[in-house]
C-alpha cells in the first residue's frame, strides 16, 4: 500500500506523534516526582495522563498505517525531572498542554493547506481533546496556588482526580 498522505502533512503528523510520546514520558516523570514527594494522588493522576498521551500517539499511528504510511519514531530528549514544588509541577503540566495545543494546531494547518480531509478529521478530534486538557491544567494550577493553608496540598492530593475531572 502506498502512502496517500501529502508530504507536509505526513511531516506534521510525524512531529505530533513524537510530541505525544514526549508528553507521555514527561507525565511519567511528573508522576515519579510526585510519588517521591508523597503526593500519591497526583502521581496516579499523572500516570493516567501518560497513558492518555500514549493513546493519542497510537491514534496517530493507526491513522498513518490505515493510509499506507508510518511515523518515524524520533530520538527524544529526557523530560524534565526536577521540580521545586507541586506548583512548579502544575505549571510544567500546563506548559506541556499548551505546547501540545500549538503542535496540534500546526498539524491541522498543514492538513488544511494540503486539503488532506482525513487528517483534518483526525486533528479536529485532537483540537476538541485539547480544550479539556488545557482546562484541567489551568484548574490544577489555580487549585495548587490556592492550597496555601496547612494541609491544603495534602487535601488537594487526596482529591486530585475528582477535582480535575479525571475520575471519569
C-alpha positions in Angstrom: 0.0 0.0 0.0 1.5 3.4 -0.9 1.0 6.5 1.1 -1.9 8.8 0.4 -0.7 11.5 2.7 0.8 14.7 1.3 4.5 15.1 2.4 4.0 18.2 4.5 1.0 16.7 6.4 3.0 13.5 6.9 5.8 15.5 8.4 3.4 17.4 10.7 1.7 14.2 11.8 5.0 12.5 12.5 6.2 15.5 14.5 2.9 15.5 16.5 3.2 11.7 17.0 6.6 12.2 18.6 5.4 15.1 20.7 2.7 12.9 22.1 5.3 10.3 23.0 7.4 13.0 24.7 4.4 14.2 26.6 3.8 10.7 27.8 7.4 10.5 29.1 7.0 13.9 30.6 3.9 12.9 32.5 5.6 9.8 33.7 8.5 12.0 35.1 5.9 14.2 36.8 4.3 11.1 38.3 7.6 9.8 39.7 8.5 13.2 41.2 5.0 13.3 42.9 5.4 9.8 44.2 8.8 10.6 45.7 7.3 13.7 47.3 4.4 11.6 48.8 1.8 13.2 46.5 0.4 9.8 45.5 -2.9 11.2 44.2 -1.1 13.5 41.8 1.3 10.6 40.9 -1.7 8.4 39.9 -3.2 11.3 38.0 -0.1 11.9 36.0 0.3 8.2 35.3 -3.2 8.3 33.9 -2.2 11.3 31.8 0.9 9.5 30.5 -1.4 6.7 29.3 -3.7 9.1 27.6 -0.7 10.6 25.7 0.4 7.2 24.6 -3.2 6.5 23.4 -3.0 9.8 21.4 0.2 8.6 19.8 -1.5 5.3 18.9 -4.4 7.2 17.3 -2.0 9.0 15.0 -0.1 5.8 14.1 -3.4 4.0 13.3 -4.3 6.8 11.0 -1.0 6.7 9.3 -1.0 2.9 8.9 -4.5 2.9 7.5 -3.3 5.3 4.9 -0.2 3.3 4.0 2.4 5.1 6.0 4.1 5.2 9.4 5.6 7.8 11.5 9.4 7.8 12.1 10.0 7.3 15.8 12.5 10.0 16.7 15.0 10.0 19.5 13.8 12.3 22.2 15.5 14.3 25.0 14.9 13.3 28.5 11.9 15.0 30.1 12.3 17.5 32.9 12.5 15.6 36.2 13.4 18.1 38.9 10.9 20.5 40.3 10.9 22.8 43.3 7.3 22.3 44.3 3.9 20.9 43.4 3.1 24.4 42.0 6.2 24.0 39.7 4.8 20.6 38.6 1.4 22.1 37.8 2.9 24.9 35.8 5.0 22.5 33.9 2.0 20.3 33.1 0.2 23.4 31.9 3.1 24.3 29.6 3.1 20.8 28.2 -0.5 21.1 27.3 -0.1 24.5 25.7 2.8 23.2 23.6 0.7 20.2 22.6 -2.1 22.6 21.5 0.3 24.5 19.4 1.6 21.3 17.7 -2.0 20.1 17.1 -3.0 23.4 15.6 0.1 23.4 13.3 -0.7 19.8 12.2 -4.3 20.9 11.4 -2.9 23.9 9.5 -0.7 21.6 7.3 -3.7 19.3 6.6 -5.8 22.3 5.7 -3.2 23.7 3.3 -2.8 20.2 1.7 -6.6 19.7 1.6 -6.0 16.4 3.4 -9.5 15.8 4.6 -8.9 12.6 6.6 -6.1 14.2 8.5 -8.3 17.2 9.2 -11.0 15.0 10.7 -8.3 13.3 12.9 -6.9 16.6 14.0 -10.4 18.0 14.8 -10.7 15.2 17.4 -7.4 16.4 18.9 -8.4 20.1 18.9 -11.5 19.2 20.9 -9.5 17.0 23.2 -7.1 19.9 23.9 -9.9 22.1 25.2 -10.4 19.5 28.0 -6.6 19.0 28.5 -5.9 22.8 28.9 -8.9 23.2 31.2 -7.7 20.6 33.7 -4.2 22.0 33.5 -5.4 25.6 34.2 -7.6 24.3 37.0 -4.7 22.4 38.6 -2.5 25.5 38.6 -5.3 27.5 40.2 -6.1 24.9 42.8 -2.4 24.3 43.8 -1.9 28.1 44.1 -4.9 28.4 46.3 -3.9 25.5 48.6 -2.0 27.7 51.0 -3.4 26.7 54.4 -1.9 23.9 56.5 -2.9 20.6 54.8 -4.1 22.3 51.7 -1.8 20.5 49.3 -2.4 17.2 51.1 -6.2 17.7 50.7 -5.7 18.6 47.0 -3.6 15.5 46.5 -6.2 13.2 48.1 -8.9 14.6 45.8 -7.0 15.4 42.6 -8.9 13.1 40.3 -12.3 14.4 41.4 -11.2 18.0 41.4 -9.8 17.8 37.9 -12.5 15.7 36.4 -10.1 12.8 35.9 -12.2 10.3 37.9 -14.4 9.8 34.9 
